[in-house]
Amino acid sequence: MTEPTAATAKAALSDEPAVLLHRHEGWAEIVLNRPARRNAIDGALAEGLFAALQTVEADDSIRATVLRGAGGALCSGLDLTAFAAVPKPDWVPGFQARWREVHVALASTRKVLLVGLERFAINGGAALALAGDILVCGETGYLQIAEIRIGMAAPNNLAWLALRHSEAVAARLALLGDRVAGPQLHAIGVATEVVADDQVVARCTELAALIATWKPEGVAAIKSTMRRVSLGMSAAQWFASFQEKP
């Protein structure tokens, strides 16, 4: 969650896209690009992330995707200031559906997804971190699923936790709502690796470049099989099943 700053007004006037896509030899890098708002999630970021994921998925030469945030942090969750703006932004009514499509795209990709957790991944940002096949976390970086503390559901976080981890791990992260730092995330099997804070991006790109040397059909086959067996249904059905019922 973010508070208004002088940088916010400046960013609002900027033509910088909310999400950047960089292509490399055999791998791609998707960067959440709202550093003045700590890469908080709004309509532009949701649209940009969905478009970037579609572009990467359509490129059969890409074997791996790195997802990270600009400015040395991953994502602070929903931009509540943007949602509360008056007049209401035109993207708000369709946001929930689009954001679910982002997670369906993350769950459906045939690419290896590497996520760089620098500084923090909070609430909606935590769900993006949990989506990673490989999660590289900084030593002082932390993940926080804090919805329980403010009376909100956490459907996307729960969907990823149920897909990847035990109920005990889900309970530790989702029922206490506190900050869980890199070393502890590694100890419970959430983080793949913990590295020095200033080495998170470098390690992600190193691993992506390694995966990019392997045959794309093999990467796609293994990743798709793993996900099909884990889900047992379509990704869209999986995420729909975790939505809060009225």
ABEGO torsion letter per residue (X at the ends): XBBBBAAAAAAAABABBABBBBBBBGBBBBBBBBAAAGGBBBAAAAAAAAAAAAAAAABAABABBBBBBBGGBABAEBBAAAAABOBBBAAAAAAAAAAAAAAAAAAABABBBBBBBBGBBBEAAAAAAAABABBBBBAABBBBBAAAAAGBBBAAAAAAAAAABBAAAAAAAAAAGBBBBAAAAAAAGABABBBBAAAAAAAAAAAAAAAAABBAAAAAAAAAAAAAAAAGBBAAAAAAAABBBX
